[in-house]
Amino acid sequence: MTRIFIDADACPVKDEVYRVAARYSLPVSVVSNRMIAVPQSPDIERIIVEAGPDCADNWIAEHAGPGDVVITTDIPLASRCVACGAEVLDPKGKHLDGNAIGMALAMRDLMTDLRSAGVMTSGGSAFTKTDRSRFLSALDTLIVRVRKKIR
């Protein structure tokens, strides 16, 4: 069965995930290192991991697998999940698959190197209504595709 994992600490689309998951009766694991409010639902599980770098990422990477969907902005976590066969979607609706993850990792590393060299880089763009709409559409499409694939 498909499960949705949310890397929840800074995820702006949790409510959207809950709505789509309810439509398809899919379980959701909301993973964070602090208490996050979640709706009362037997299909939504709150996972609180110990505080520390990558604790939530490690939990998700250890539990996600083929047929699952992971929502994250964390590129290294996305890479680990893709390697395990999970589908990954960022909150702006970008599907990070085996083809896209290599470029995303390279861009992340380049930006890290530039910042460490003192180059001023722009931050990410603000999250917009268009991003939210794109995410909802992409999540719905991805779930339909994943469910067809695992049948």
C-alpha positions in Angstrom: 0.0 0.0 0.0 1.2 3.5 -0.8 2.2 5.6 2.2 3.0 9.3 2.2 5.9 10.5 4.3 6.2 14.2 5.1 9.5 15.7 6.1 7.5 18.0 8.3 9.7 20.5 10.1 9.5 23.2 7.4 6.9 21.8 5.0 4.4 24.4 3.8 2.0 21.9 2.2 1.0 19.6 5.1 -2.7 20.5 4.9 -2.7 19.8 1.2 -1.2 16.4 1.7 -3.8 15.6 4.4 -6.6 16.5 2.0 -5.2 14.5 -1.0 -4.4 11.5 1.3 -7.9 11.5 2.7 -9.3 11.5 -0.9 -7.4 8.3 -1.7 -7.5 6.8 1.9 -3.8 6.7 2.1 -1.8 6.7 5.4 0.4 9.6 6.2 3.5 9.7 8.4 4.4 13.2 9.6 8.0 13.1 10.7 9.7 15.8 12.7 12.0 16.4 15.6 9.4 18.5 17.5 5.7 18.4 18.2 3.6 19.4 15.2 -0.1 19.6 15.2 -1.8 17.1 12.9 -5.5 16.4 12.3 -7.2 13.7 14.3 -7.4 10.8 11.9 -6.5 7.2 12.1 -4.6 7.5 8.8 -2.3 10.3 10.1 0.6 9.2 12.2 2.8 11.7 14.0 6.4 10.5 14.3 8.7 12.6 16.6 12.3 11.7 16.3 15.1 12.8 18.6 16.5 16.3 17.9 19.6 16.3 15.9 20.9 16.7 12.3 19.3 14.3 9.9 17.3 12.3 12.5 14.0 12.9 10.7 15.7 12.3 7.3 17.2 9.0 8.6 13.8 7.8 9.8 12.1 8.6 6.5 14.9 7.0 4.4 14.7 3.8 6.6 11.0 3.5 6.2 10.1 4.7 2.7 10.3 2.3 -0.2 8.8 1.3 -3.5 5.2 2.6 -4.0 5.6 5.3 -1.3 5.6 9.1 -1.8 8.0 11.4 0.2 7.4 15.1 0.4 10.6 17.0 1.1 12.8 20.0 0.1 15.9 18.1 1.4 17.9 17.1 -1.7 20.1 14.5 0.1 17.0 12.9 1.6 15.3 12.9 -1.7 18.3 11.1 -3.2 18.2 8.5 -0.6 14.5 7.9 -1.0 14.8 7.7 -4.8 17.5 5.1 -4.4 15.1 3.1 -2.2 12.4 3.2 -4.9 10.2 5.8 -3.4 8.7 8.7 -5.3 9.7 12.2 -4.2 7.9 15.5 -4.6 9.0 18.9 -3.3 6.4 21.4 -1.9 6.4 23.4 -5.2 5.3 20.3 -7.2 8.7 19.3 -8.7 9.0 15.5 -9.0 12.5 14.4 -8.1 13.1 11.1 -9.9 16.2 9.3 -10.9 16.8 11.7 -13.8 16.3 14.9 -11.8 18.0 14.1 -8.6 21.5 14.1 -10.0 21.1 17.7 -11.3 19.4 18.8 -8.0 22.4 17.4 -6.0 24.9 19.1 -8.3 23.1 22.4 -7.9 22.9 22.1 -4.2 26.6 21.3 -4.0 27.4 24.2 -6.3 25.4 26.7 -4.2 27.0 25.4 -1.0 30.5 25.9 -2.5 29.6 29.4 -3.7 28.3 30.4 -0.3 31.3 28.9 1.5 33.6 31.0 -0.9 31.7 34.1 0.2 29.7 34.6 -2.9 26.3 36.2 -2.2 23.5 34.0 -3.5 19.8 34.6 -3.5 17.6 32.6 -1.3 14.8 30.5 -2.6 11.8 32.2 -4.1 8.8 32.9 -1.8 6.1 30.2 -1.7 3.1 31.3 -3.8 -0.5 30.2 -4.4 0.7 29.0 -7.8 3.2 26.8 -6.1 0.5 25.4 -3.8 -1.8 24.7 -6.8 1.1 23.1 -8.8 1.9 20.9 -5.8 -1.7 19.7 -5.4 -1.9 18.8 -9.1 1.5 17.1 -9.0 0.7 15.1 -5.9 -2.7 13.9 -7.3 -1.0 12.9 -10.6 1.8 11.1 -8.8 -0.5 9.1 -6.5 -2.6 8.0 -9.4 0.5 6.9 -11.3 2.0 5.1 -8.3 -1.3 3.3 -7.5 -1.5 2.0 -11.1 2.1 0.9 -11.0 1.7 -1.2 -7.8 -1.6 -2.9 -8.8 
